Amino acid sequence: MSCTTSRKARPMARRRTTRPRRLWRLLASLGILAASTASAAVIWVDLDARPWTRDGRVRAQVSRMAPQISGQIVDLRVTDNQFVRKGDVLYVIDPFDYRVAVDKARAENEDRAADLEVKRVQAERRASLTTVSTSIEEKQRFAGAAKQAEAAYDLAQAQLAQAKVNLERTQVRSAVNGYVNNLLLRVGDFATKGIANISVLDSDSYWIDGYFEETKMSHVRVGADADIRLMGDDRPLRGRVDSITRGISTLNATPSTQGLPSVNPVYTWVRLAQRVPVRIRIEHMPKGAPLVAGTTATIDIRSDGREPGAGLSRLIDRILGRDRAALALDPEATTQVRGTATRASIPVPTPSTIPMEYAAPGVAPGMTQPPDEPRQGQRRNPPSKPSP
């Protein structure tokens, strides 16, 4: 009897031990399924549903300045990558010829003024005489001469003004606040009128272009907030969608030799989404952030909440600490923005004086002094007496 009872108890003990195992397996499977579903939802919302791109570029306007006169460069006032303000002198063209032109124009102006005074007096004297002393033809001739002298005087004044302006143009000044970029000028180079030879990157014109896929453009709105992260800096930048490009090029619209559209007969089954440029105005940037035109940025646009998964997106932002209220702003670096047409002004660095040794590497001490002066650390030798 005891053997029979023990045999019946063993299956019951096995049943009691297998039920908790099955329950734990079921719970583990459900947990894995829930985690997979949550991960898929997070990936879909964070990478596909919201307007997001890693294809962003920092952009800036470049002022390519050309001299308005021609001449040899005699003084270079800037170095490569130096910050300059609007109106600072970049380089100086040899002013000798233009000073001579001013002197000649001034002398010509004084000569025309004296001639005009004489012709006016003669015309007034003839006009006061009667026809008994002079003829009407003579009066008209002297009056015409006075008019010609007046026109010549006006021409001389215009030439003098032009000569003065050309003399001022020997100093080529910066048209914007910014950085001298890729400087290749040297003293002795010849500057040609109308040919750009120096570039200044406008520090007040930075913006960011985000190239978004066309499948996400329905959720991009003008005025929407944007979170920006540069590839070389983890600190967030703040921006606002300023405008959206309304046209991109297409190969099928290229006209052929007869003006007809050239259509590519090859059609691929895998269609890549086109990229549409979106201009983003910078409203805030951290102090000291390396903002360099041409660098890469990641852009995340905070849309109006009408895109799929908007609620889940806000929840994910709060979990990951990307809530806009949680990101601290630096008040010293915040730019002043008043409207969509206002350009973002980046904080300007304090200009510093660059020693000649750093401005022109390789220049030995004393090389910048005239030949008749002793170099640094040297004494002028007294003239030797002639040998008898």
Buried (B, 14 or more C-beta within 10 A) or exposed (E): EEEEEEEEEEEEEEEEEEEEEEEEEEEEEEEEEEEEEEEEBBEBBBEEBBBBBEBBBBBBBBBEBEBBBEBEBBBBBBEEEBBBEBEBBBBBBBBEBBBEBBEEBBEBBEEBBEBBEEBBEBBEEBEEEEEEEBEEEEBEBBBEBBEEBBEBBEEBBEBBEEBBEBBEBBBBBBBBBBBBBEBEBEEEEEBEEEEEBBBBBBBBBBBBBBBBBEEBBEBBBEEBBBBBBBEEBEBBBBBBBBBBEEEEEEEEEEEEEEEEEEEEEEEEEEEEEEBBBBBBBBBBBBEEBEBEBEBEBBBBBBBEEEBEBBEBBBEBBEEEEBEEEEEEEBEEBBBEBEEEEEBBBBBEEEEEEEEEEEBBEEEEEEEEEEEEEEBEEEEEEEEEEEEE
